[in-house]
């Protein structure tokens, strides 16, 4: 089952929920219970051996979350 990241508009905490792709109900904040939440879209990066040999084939790693207080993690020029 896929997991989705959300950010609460009231307390600004982020949280993750596993739910069906068909579930379109808006969740409540896991920290304060507020219904004012927004989904955070994340990028998953697949890594592994292109030839398909060896262990670690097809591992999926989540890209690092932005940091540094800028819109894109501080990498803007």
Secondary structure, DSSP 8 states (H G I E B T S, - for coil): --EEEEEETTT--EEEEE--TT-------TTT--S-EEEE---EEEES-TT--STTTTEEEE-----SSSTTSS---
